[in-house]
Amino acid sequence: MRRKASRTLVPLAVAGVAAATIGLVPALADSGDPDLPKITAQELLEKIAASDTQRLSGTVKITTDLGIPSLGALAGTFGQGAGADGAAPEDRLTELASGTHTLRVAADGPDKQRLTILGNSSEYSLIHNGDEVWAHDSGSDEVFHATDDDDGRKADGEDGEREKGGDAAEGTPRQFADEALKAVGDTTSVTVDGTVRVAGRDAYQLLIQPKQSGSTVGSIRIAVDAEEGVPLRFTLSPSSGGKAAVNVGFTKVDFGKPAASTFDFTPPKGAKVTEAEDAAQEAGADGGLADLLPGGLGGLPGLEGAEGTGDTDGFETVGKGWTTIVRAEVPGGEGLASAGESSSLLDAFGSKATGKFGSGTVFSTRLVNALITDDGKVYVGAVTREALVGAADADR
């Protein structure tokens, strides 16, 4: 009885903490996952497809951890232009392929977009307004200028219309989500994985997973705004585990009309201005930020939902879906056996491999792997090392 009594006599201080905790329960519940109407995966896919958001503004955080050296360090830091054309978008946007970055984005229809990369002490802005495209590095005070005729932003259709939702997608999770959704097919599992809150918005979470084994892609989660149908966050997790390889999401978002001044730009006095025509280069990556990853998300073997075997621009594909492998040959039939200049690359993320095919080198990242045999065969895919060796063995 004495032991029973001692277990029931809670000290006053502890009782006070317990009471406070109980009082917090409603508040904690309110800040959790939203209670939204049930929706099927097919209905959510249709909701994304039907979304035609042309106006938005907000802040996006993008983190990429592909297991490769920092491309930003190679391209130079903010405030240090990459040579004569240091403000060119293709020179600066590659920085987003590694590390964590904060972006401000805004869009108002098909002819007005703005993307700004926030640096520690400077900003890099890319502005599209009508037929003018400007890029400005505030650190080096360099400006890059192009017109709609030479900046690579022309619409795909002959009628001049751009893809639905594509313009407001620049720099947002939608770019990545659109590419990932191309993989949906019989090799892919698509389900609704509950609800979440992103940037203060209620959202459904779409879960995409390969049905096949051997892919380096473990899962893709897309948080979809419950009201607008716009992807608010995109997360790609590798099958090897650990933190996400790609995580792109809004921290703030507003679907109202941005101020017209958002898209105005005049080169600062004394800034160095480079014209695209003079530099003989385009003012932007056609595929947007997704192209910054090796081959772009849409170009990763397996993310195109490629079926069977084909031959495209000299590259042959084998397999299907998420385990598609691109096969090619090094001109001259030489591998890396005699390439002394490749030693630093080999030391960074390469390792030897052997099999029925002979021997070669596997270059590994968290998402894309490549096998180069000593006799000059190349196998690349978002697949495991074992899958690449198996494909090389099958050719022998």
N, C-alpha and C positions, 0 to 999 in steps of 0.2 A: 504493500500500500504506500510505503514511504517513497519507493522508487517511482511508482505511478504518479504520486503527487508532485515529485520533483520534475517530472517530464512535462507536467501541465502548467507549472508556474513559470510563465514567460516574463523575463525582466521588463520593466516599464519602457526602457529605451527601445528594446527590440520590438515591443508591441507598437510603439509609435512609428517605427520604420515600417512595420508590416501594414499599419493603417494607411500610411502615406503611399505605399506601393499599390495597395488596393485602389486608392483614389486615383492613381495614375493610369490604371488599366483602360478606361474609356479614351483617354487622350492618346495612349500608345496605339490603340486599335484604330483611331481616326487617321493616324499617320501611316498606317500600313497599306497593304494592297487594296485597291478600290474594289467595290462590289458592283460589277457590271453585268448586264444581261448576257446569258450564254450565247456563244457564237461558235460555229464550226470552223475548221481550218479552211474549207472551201469558201465559206462566206467571208472570212477574213482576207483571203487572197483576192476575192472579188472587190472587197472594200478598198484594198490598196490599189488595184487596177483602176477603179472608178475615180480615185482621188485626182483632182486636177488643180491642186493648190498652186497659184501663180504668185501669191504675195506672202512673204514671211520675212522675219528678221530674228536674230538671236545670236547666242554664243554656243559654239560647238567645241567639245574637247575630243581630241583624237590621240589615241595611244597605239603605237605599233611596236611589237616585239617579235620580229621575224627571225631573230637569232643571227643577224648579219651585222657587219660593222656599220657604225653611224654614217649614213649618207650625208647628213647635215654637216658633219665635220669635213667630209670630202669636198662639199660644195662651198664651204666657207661659212662663217658665222654672220649674224646680222651686223650690219655696219661695215662689212668688207665685201665689196662687189666682186663677182667672179669674172674679172677682166673687163673688156670693153662692153660686154652685154650682160653685166652682172644683175641687172634688174629684170631680165627676160624671165617669164614665168617658168619655162622648162628648166632654167638654171636654179630657181629658188624653190619651187614646189617639191622638188625631190627631197627636201629636208623633212617633209612630212612622212617619209617612208620609214623613219625610225624615231624612237623617243616619244615624248608627250608634248603636244602643242595645243594652244588655245586659238580658236578662230572666231572672228565675228563675220556673220553672213547676212546678206539682205538680198531680196529679189522683189521686183515689181513687174511681172509680166515677162514676155520673151525677150525684151530689149534692154532690161535694166537689172544688172546683178553686181554685187560687190562682195569680195572676200578679202579679209584682212588677217594675216598671221601676226599674232602679238609676240614680239620678242622681249627679252629682258629690259632692253633700253631703247628699242626701236620697233617699227612696224613695217610690214610688207603688204601692200594693198594691190589688188587686181580689180579694176573697175571696167564694166561694160555698160555703155550708155549709148543707145542707138547704134550707129555704125562706127563708134569710136571705142577702142579698147586701150586702157592705160594700166601700167604697172609702175609702182613707186616704192623704192626702198628708202625709208626715211633715214636710215643709218648712214648710207653712202651718198644719199641725195641723188640717186640715179633714177631716171625715168625711162620706161620703154613704151613706145606708142605704135599702135597698129590700127588699121581700119577693118571693117567687117569683111572686106574682100580678101584680105591676106592673113587673117588671124585664125583661120581654121574652124570658125564657128558657124559656117553655113549649114543650113538645115539639110537633112538627108533627102527629104522629098523634093520632087521637081516643083511643087507648088510653093516652096519656100516655108512651109509650116514646120515647126520644130516638134519633137516628140512631146507627148503630153506629160506635163510635170517635170520635164527634163531641165528647164531653165531655172526653176526654183530649187532644183536639187544640187546645184553647184556647191560643193563643200559640205554637204549634209549627209546624214545616214542613208538618205534615199538612193544616192548613187551606188553605194555598196549593196543595198538591199535589192535594187533592180537587177544587178548582176547575179547575185546569189539566187534569186528566184528563177533565173534561167535554168538552174540545175534541177528544178522540180520535175520529176518524172518517175518511172517505175523503179529507179535505183535510189529513190529518196523517200524518207519518211517525213511527213509534215503534220504537225499537231499544234493545238493551242495549249500553251503551258502557263495557264493562269493569267493574272493581271499584275500590272506594276504602275508605279508613279514615276514619270520622267519629266523633269523640268516643270514640275507642278501640274502636269497633265495626266489624266487617266489614260491608261493604255492596255491593250491586250498584248500578250507575248507569243509570237509565232516561233515554234521550234522546228528547225530543219536539221535532219541527221541523215548521213549516208546509211543505206541498208547494207552496203558492201563492206567487207573487211579489207584492210590494206591501204585505206586513205589516211592522209595526215590530218584531214579535217575531222574533228570530233563532232562539233555541232555549231550551228549558227542560230543565234537568237535575235529576233527583230521585234522591238517594242513598237507597236502601231497605235497611233493616236486614236482613241475610241470615237472621237467626234469627226475628225478631219480625214482619217484613214492614211495619214502621213507617217512614215517611219521616223521615230524619234531617237532610236538607238539601235546600233548594229554591233553585235559581238560575235566574233569568230574564235572558237576555242579549238586548239589542236588536239588530236587524239592522244598525244603523249602526255597530256595533262598540264598542270601549271596555269599561270595566268593567261589571259586571252592574247592571241597573236595580233588581233585587230579589234579595237574598241572605239567606236565613233558614236558620240551621243550629244544631244542638246543638253546644256545646263540651264539655258533660258531660251524661250521661244515665244514669238508673237505672230499671229496670222493676220494682223492688220496691215494696212498700207504703209510702207516706210515713207519717211519724208523725202520729197523730191531731191533735196540737197544731198541726200546720202550718195547719190550717183554722180554728183558734180565733181569735176577734177580739173584743176589748172596747175601746170608744172610750177613748182616753187621757183622764185627768182634765183638764178645762178645754178639751177640743177642741170646735170648733164642729161640730155635727151637723146635716145637712140631710136631711130625709126626702123620698124620691122622690115620694110622694103630694103633699106640700106644694109641691114644685118643679114638679109636673106634667110630669115627664120620666122616661124609662126609665133604668135603672141600667147598661145595657150595650148594645153594638152587636150586633144579632141575628146578623149574619154573622161576628162575630169580627174579627180583625186584618186579614183580607183586605179587609174593607169600608173600610179606611182609605185604600186607593188610590182614585184617581178612578173611581167607579162600582163599586169592588171588582174583584178579579181575575175573579170570575164574571160581572161586568157589563161587562167590557171587550169591545167588539165584536170577535168572532173567537174569544174564549175561551169562548163559550157554544156554539160549534158550530152557530150559527144557520144554517138553510138557507132559501134563496129569499127572498121578500119577505113581510113581515107587518106588522101594525099593533098595537102594544101601548101602552096608556095614552097615546095621542096621538102616539107616536113610530113612525115607519115605518122598517123595515130593508130595505136593498138589498144584494145580493151574498150570499155564503155563506162559511161557515167562518171562517178567520182574516182574510179581507178584507171581512167584513161592515161596513157603514157605517150608522149611525143617522141618519135624516133627519128634520128638524122645521122649524117656522117660528116666528120670533119674533113674539109677539102684536103686531098693528099693522103688520106687514110692514116694520119699520125695522131696518136693520143698524146698523153702528157709525159710519157716516159722520157723524152728528150727535151722537154720544155723547161729549162732551168728557171726561166722567168716566172714560172707558175708556183715556185716553191713557197713564196709568202702566202699565196692564196691557199695552197695545200695545208700549210701550217695553221692557217686561220680556221678553216672549217672543212678540211678534206681528210679522207681516210682511205686506205687501200681496201680493195674488194677482190675476191676471187670466186670462180665458179666454173661451170662447164664452158663458159664463154672465154675463159682465160683469166686475165687480171685487168684491173683498172682502178679508177679513183672515184669515190663517191663524195660529192660535195653536199653537205647537209645543212638545212635551215629548219626552223620549226614548222614550216609549211610546204616548201618546195625542195625536192631533192633531185640531184642529177648524177648520173653515172656516165663517165667517159672511159671507154675501154682503151687499152693500150694500142689496139689496132684502129682507133679512130671512130668507133661507134658512140653515139650519144643517146642517152635515154633520160627524159626529164618528165617529172609529174608531181602532183600533190599527193604522192604515194610514199609508202615506207621504203627503206633501203632494200628490204627483202623482196618487195614487189619489183623494183628495178632490176635486181639481180635475176629474178625469175624471168622477166621479160627478155633479158640478154641471153639467158640460158636457152630459152625457147627458140631463139633465132639460130642456134647452132645445130 
